[in-house]
């Protein structure tokens, strides 16, 4: 889980990083560890990454992204929603592409507000 923790906590969800982490942690073992630890943050992130690279499930993606938003994890929301926007754009789903780009912008605005408050 240490590799996943480093990956998820650090900005820049590059495709190569996601693929490497997917190989290590998206397996049933990685998700089982997150479930066993009852770590909802990691479960949400893993579900989104799994959706991007294995089996896309819109309802799980929305639920997971909603969880991250509810916890004000704006950096993660911004990066993952941008990846989701790219995913939908590549598949010609421009309505969902637009929805995720709007989420990316909202998350980036929240990040700026938090930075200004410091």
N, C-alpha and C positions, 0 to 999 in steps of 0.2 A: 504494500500500500504506500510505501515511502515514495516510489517513483511517481505514483499517481498524485500524491500530495504535492510534490515539487512541480509537477506539470500543471496542475489545476491552480495552484497559488501564484504561479508566475504568469505575467502577461504574454500574449503572443501564441495563440493556439495555431501554430503552423501545421500544415498538412503532414509533414514528416513527423512532427512530435505526436500528433494525434494518432497517426498510424502505428508508431512505436508503442504508445501507451495502450492503444487498442489491442495490440498483440499481447501485451502484458496483463492488462486489467479488465478489458471488456469481456474476456472469457468468463464463463460462469464463476470461476474462482474469484475474480475481481469484484463482480457484483455480489456474490455471496459474502465476501468480506465486508463490503459496505453495508449490506443488509444485516449481517450479524452484529456489526458495530452500531446499527441503527443510525447511521450517519446520512441523514436525508439530503444534505448538501451534495455529498459525493454521489449518492444514488441519482439525484436529479442530473448532475453533470454527466455521469456515465450513460444515462438513458439518452441524453441528447447526442452524445458522441456516437453511441451505438446506432441511433437513428440515421446519423450522417453517413456511416460507413457500412452498416449491415442491413438493417430492416427499418425503413422509415415508418413511424407511427405518429401521425399528427396529434392525436389526442394525448399521447404520452409526452410528446415534445412540448405542447402547450402547457400541460400540467407541470412539467419539470421547469420550464422557463418561468411560469407563474410563481413557483416556489422560490426560485432564485430572486425574482423581483420582490416578493413579499419579505425576503430577508435583506433587502437592499444590497445585494451583491452585484452592484452595477457594473463593475469591470467584467465580471463573468457574463452578465447579461449582454453587454455590448459586444464582446468578442464572439460569444456563441450565437447570438441573433444575427450577427454579420455572416457567420458561416452558414446559418440556416437560410439567409437571404440568397447567398451564392448558390447553395444547393437547389433552391427553388427556381432561381433564374436559369441555371443550367438545364433544368427539366421543363422550361417553358411555362412554369407556373408563376406568372407575373403578379397575380393578385397576392399570393403568399409572399413573394419576393418583396413587394411593397410593404406588406404588413411587418415583416421582419426588419426591413430597413428603418421603418418608423420606430420600432422597438430599440434598434441600435442608436438612433438619434436621441430618443428619450433617455436611454441609459447614459449616453455621453453627456447629456445636459445635467443629469443627476451627479455625475462625476465632477463636472465643473462647479456645480453648486456646493458640493462637499469641499472641494479645494478652496473655493472662495471663503467658506466659513472658517477655514483654518487661518 
